[in-house]
Amino acid sequence: MLTRFISLGLVVLFVSAAMAAQTQEPPAKPASPVSYGFVVDNSGSYRPLLERAIDLVRSVVERNAESDESFLVTFIDASKTFVRQDMTSDKREIIDAAENMSIQGGATALLDAVRLSLEYLSANAKKEAGRTRALLLITDGDESNSQAKIETVVAQAKDANIKIVVVGMADEKLNTKLLERLAKETGGSAFYPKTPKEMSQAIENISSAIRRN
């Protein structure tokens, strides 16, 4: 009788353990490392939006993992478009560079800036399997002075497997047509927060969009 009781108890324990194993949530898949660039509008139309752009850069880069790396490009016209901070895993370097951004006049060369950023990312990102590559474009979408054509830029991004995540912010007019095409045709996403509160609510989704395979 005792033997049967012990055997029954073992069966119950075995079944309970099996059921627990079946219902247990699988371990979370670790996020893939990402190499990405901030591409930030510094043209005259962004004067009232500069602090919001800086806050966005700061909030996104602070979510970087140790294996992530990023860089910062600022753009106005072709002569005032450059890599302000080289690729780095140091969050503070990106934040410092963003805080030193300044607004200047000039015809906006948005597509030229994206092309430059794609070339820089392709040449400088770590080469390892599973690493995601992306650009985070922060602009109102104004384009008036680029030599590059959108078809060429989109094809370049696709060939390099680089998605473009767009955050469209504007004090007045927002050119969503151009921004939507850059995002959708490269496998990225577009966000249009209208207020600081909406921006705060969108940060996690923006950060996730950069890292999404």
Secondary structure as UniProt FT lines:
FT   HELIX           2..23
FT   STRAND          34..41
FT   HELIX           44..49
FT   HELIX           50..61
FT   TURN            62..63
FT   TURN            66..67
FT   STRAND          69..75
FT   HELIX           78..80
FT   STRAND          82..88
FT   HELIX           91..99
FT   HELIX           110..124
FT   TURN            129..130
FT   STRAND          132..139
FT   HELIX           150..159
FT   TURN            160..161
FT   STRAND          163..168
FT   HELIX           176..184
FT   TURN            185..187
FT   STRAND          190..191
FT   HELIX           196..211
//
